[in-house]
Amino acid sequence: MTLRTDMDGFRPIDPITIRHDFPIFERDFAGRRLAYLDSASTSLKPRTVIDAVTGYNARYTANVHRGIYTTGEEATAAYEAARVKSARFIDARDSHEIVFVRNATEAINLVAYSWGRRNIRQADTILLTELEHHANLVPWQLLSQEKDADLEFVAIDEQGRLNQESYDVLLRTRPKLVAFTQVSNGLGTINPVREMVAKAHDVGALVLIDGAQAVPHGPVDVQDLDCDFYVFSGHKVLGPTGSGVLWARKELLDEMPPFMGGGEMIREVHLRRTTFNDVPWKFEAGTPDISAAIGLGAAIDYLTAIGMDNVRAHERDLTEYALEVLPREVPGIRILGPRSATERAGIVTFNLPDIHPHDVATLLDREAIAIRAGHHCTQPLHERLGEDATARASFNVYSDRDHIDRLAAGLRKVQRIFERPGSRAAVASQAVAAAR
Ligand SMILES: Cc1ncc(COP(=O)(O)O)c(C=O)c1O
């Protein structure tokens, strides 16, 4: 089990103390403090991460793997230390299995281009699910169009859980690759990925897990999952934008051709031929985002000190609280996704009757409450659910029950604004609805 569903033996997190580590909470939003409920989109950054990025830029700026002078060696050491920390964070056997990329999207594209172009052939099947983020969908569409391969999709049930019978049936098509998210960014669903990996391996498929929404919310152990590829974005785990990780089994990375060519990824270059660097540098062409990787290392230190089991327990508590408070305080609210907090990460997706989520988010912003509205880069999932758009609140270590209470009160206020007959908001929303 990678995202624990029990809460035994965890150390409670104190979000009020934690918020002192995040400078953004010092900012005044027209007399209010920020209730940031959009961590699934990107997380806030603690001071240690900001300082790590600034420290590199202020004190030891230099390129990596080149400079044989003090700052060059310091930069290389900090960059490579971040790789070791990233490996430990997801329990990789070897830090050489960690490829630094810009984000989860780039990691999936790397696999699709490099492994996919070499291994996927005409009429092969790639098995995905209806829950996927566009990042784990579009690269496979591009690949399947190029190779004339088939895409199949595991169905979801009415609570947004993967239908395991559908999975079993589709595995009979003997897919070459199965790719699914560990946690749905659209609905928060935690998928039984370990069992799904085992079943996929039984039919000879390789498995890519999109961990973009799992790594921020609980402990991940890629060896225990026994998957073949695992990806996540640094900016969702309190790290800087521009940092991300592709993990893959070393044998696979060794066999895979380079994704991009250029400096860093080579061993020897002649006018007509090149030999390539060892893994992982074979996949890190050009000057990498050095400060972002170093910042990711600092974010991992920060979260490791809190303990990822404690993060999971904290977010589960908040999710349970939100699932209880929102329906009680906000008449008519419709919450989507699994009904039990044990089956979902710190993500609560909802809609208010007759009020478009964009209006909800805009009005909440007046209260310094930040939520996401739209299709959250899961348009096929929204089509499947029959929703144009939804509103989404998502949590992290700095979130607390007070933020959820503010959300509930804010939603009530939104409803009252729309209840006023002829109110400008109601008229505007009706006009927008009519135009759709
Ligand atoms: C499940 C999931 N996968 C992939 C991504 C893509 O992440 P990024 O935009 O950082 O590449 C996201 C981002 O929201 C996500 O939630």
The ligand as a MOL file (V3000), in Angstrom:
LIG
                    3D

  0  0  0     0  0            999 V3000
M  V30 BEGIN CTAB
M  V30 COUNTS 16 16 0 0 0
M  V30 BEGIN ATOM
M  V30 1 C -2.3810 13.5630 -12.4260 0
M  V30 2 C -1.5320 14.5730 -13.1400 0
M  V30 3 N -0.6850 14.1670 -14.0750 0
M  V30 4 C 0.1120 15.0110 -14.7400 0
M  V30 5 C 0.0640 16.3520 -14.4780 0
M  V30 6 C 0.9420 17.2580 -15.2530 0
M  V30 7 O 1.7900 17.9420 -14.3950 0
M  V30 8 P 2.7190 19.1050 -14.9850 0
M  V30 9 O 1.7950 20.1290 -15.5450 0
M  V30 10 O 3.4720 19.5660 -13.8040 0
M  V30 11 O 3.5570 18.4760 -16.0130 0
M  V30 12 C -0.8130 16.8360 -13.5120 0
M  V30 13 C -0.9270 18.2840 -13.2370 0
M  V30 14 O -1.8970 18.7680 -12.7230 0
M  V30 15 C -1.6180 15.9180 -12.8250 0
M  V30 16 O -2.4740 16.3270 -11.8790 0
M  V30 END ATOM
M  V30 BEGIN BOND
M  V30 1 1 1 2
M  V30 2 1 2 3
M  V30 3 2 2 15
M  V30 4 2 3 4
M  V30 5 1 4 5
M  V30 6 1 5 6
M  V30 7 2 5 12
M  V30 8 1 6 7
M  V30 9 1 7 8
M  V30 10 2 8 9
M  V30 11 1 8 10
M  V30 12 1 8 11
M  V30 13 1 12 13
M  V30 14 1 12 15
M  V30 15 2 13 14
M  V30 16 1 15 16
M  V30 END BOND
M  V30 END CTAB
M  END
